[in-house]
Amino acid sequence: MIAAIMLGILTYSMPSYVMARVKVTSPTLNRVFDYSSNIDRGELSGYTSNVYVKRTFNCWKRNSTLWLIPTMYSIAEGDRMFIHESYNRVKFKDIQVYDVNRQVVYSTIRHNRRIMPTLVEFLTPNIYGETIYLDHMLSPFHRTNAKYYRYDVQPLITGVAHIKFKPRFNDNTQLVSGEAVVDLNTGKIISTSIDGEFDMIKFHTETTQGDEGPRSLLPKQCKTDGEFYFLGNRIFATYQAVFDCPTTLSDTLKNVDSRELIDSLRPIPLSPQEQTIYRLHDEAHQEKPTPADSLREERDSIRLKKRIDIFNDIIRRKIADNLVLPLRYQSEHTYFKLSPILNPQYLSYSHSKGTSYKIRLGSEYYFNAHRYFEFNPWFGYNFKYKKFYFTVPLRFNYNPKRDGYVEVVYGNGNRTSHAGVANEIRREHQDTIHLKREMELFDDTHLLLSNNIMLFDWIDIETGISFHKRTAYEPEWMRTYGKPTEFRSFSPTLSFKLRPWQRGPLFTIDYERGMKGINHSSIDFERWEFDASMKYQFHPLRKLNIRAGGGLYTRKGSNHFVDFTNFRDNNLPEGWDDEWTGNFQLLSSRWYNESEYYARANLSYETPLLCATWIPLVGRYIEKERIYFSALSIDHTRPYFELGYGFTNRFFSIGIFSSFLNAQFEDFECKFTFELFRRW
């Protein structure tokens, strides 16, 4: 079966493999493809540059829905044109990995807030890389992607060549079009012009590359014009960056809000439109002279109006921050982040699990670089089960170099089932009564204390203790038949994590032994689990996820609960790249808790430009696609399989899954999570 699935994957991917045999015969293109490999990219690490950044925004059309878009509420009312300037000291680790010290800033946007931050990465395009912008946009100047593009190379008299490029088969948000001027002798790109569309923004980017050496991999100047359309809103934005500015400021200078200082540092003049933005802003914020006879009344009125404006601004800002933006705080020793209250990314739906919603909190407290706390709880609500769930982990890292930490995790877990009590009641009453399905359900509250340390570079060992309190979902029915409403368990745990090869799979071995009599525990059991998982990255946008493993109980008491670590139900599923791989989508929740053993395998293949991207009109908006395959064997049932296909776009991720029991069709389901404004 696995071989058949792999054959299917290769069949679906055939367009890519067939196109891979397309040879680029132009010597000029070959020199462009080889140029970056002849440059020592390591010299970029530690390179610093003074960078001037200018951003302008023109709200050509807007309505009240602009308040609901993350980072856009600051321009949802008032002026229609805005400008933001900053002077920064940037330290590069790589082309798109860098630290920014914003030294001077001035903006007509209230509180200097960031607008459309997704465009910031467009200021440092990695034109020689496989992807131009981090995890999206396949570069036409990388040999791997040549199969996706058509090229027109025209040598010029001056020793340079003009290259035009466009998608070979179909426009897609992962592909771009445009032109470039390159050096005929070396293949160095002198300047580029790129057009594309991604995440609801149509953009046009023009870059002039650095002169020579590693600096030629970075832009000298970059300008991006973006157009944003959404629900009647139409916003035009321009981002412009100038690198290697001559003036170097003191490193101690941070976030100085000064119009005069920006005027003195600006390396390029303002356009007439930008000058108009400043002029209108100055006129709107300039106090008009008041006649002497009404000076006191006017001052009182101005003070009252300012207080009202400040109050309204604070209220609006706080509401916007808490509803549509993450709440962040950072100091020398503390970091705090709370996900937005209205966050569509944490709203998910499936037919079996219903609708669920989550909120995440992330916080850290540093004593020093080697001793720090992490507190990253999440809270969620499942509307189908009308159940509030939470997991509260607190971790103290005492040796990050050896992955040494102590962790306490408290949560109410997922609802588990246990048919033993209900079966016992049926035996006692000779099957003369009808019991509700809820009689087998228990709410599980758990506490886990563990310590992890890396003994060697290839092996971790984790020891701990686990406590569970399982409470009957129908306690009154349990009392009616004289059965306990609560079961407790206490167990030491031991886990080994092995990675014999640096880029190979991760193997885990888990052992747990239940002990009676400690903290009223009454469950005796012994559990073993084995697991292997690997994520293999073919290219930045292609990934193969593989997971296989099994578990069994070698000792069990009459009232034990089946509770595997790597094979469990999840009432609050994660998003596209979390639990959709390595989990079963259609498996009945009872199956997780009614078998003394399991053997499972999960596989997914992710890539752009697979199937749906070739569909006219619709396919151009498909960013990534996935194929899923899962297999399971448990006690008292036939082999179980799941097949699935999914894709993600700017609005949502969707997956379609079907299940088969012993090669016979059993069930079908569609699930989705929102992706709207995930990068904003």
Helices and strands as residue ranges (DSSP letters): H 2-12, H 14-19, H 27-35, G 36-38, G 41-44, E 48-61, G 64-68, G 73-75, E 81-94, E 97-107, G 110-112, G 117-123, E 131-133, E 136-138, G 143-148, E 149-155, E 160-167, E 177-183, E 189-198, E 201-209, G 213-217, E 219-230, E 233-242, E 256-257, H 259-265, H 272-284, G 292-294, H 295-324, E 327-330, E 334-338, G 344-346, E 347-350, E 354-368, E 371-375, E 378-382, E 387-399, G 400-402, E 404-411, E 416-417, H 419-428, G 437-440, E 441-456, E 459-472, H 475-480, E 486-498, E 506-513, E 525-539, E 542-556, G 589-593, E 597-607, G 612-614, G 619-621, E 624-634, E 640-648, E 652-661, E 664-674
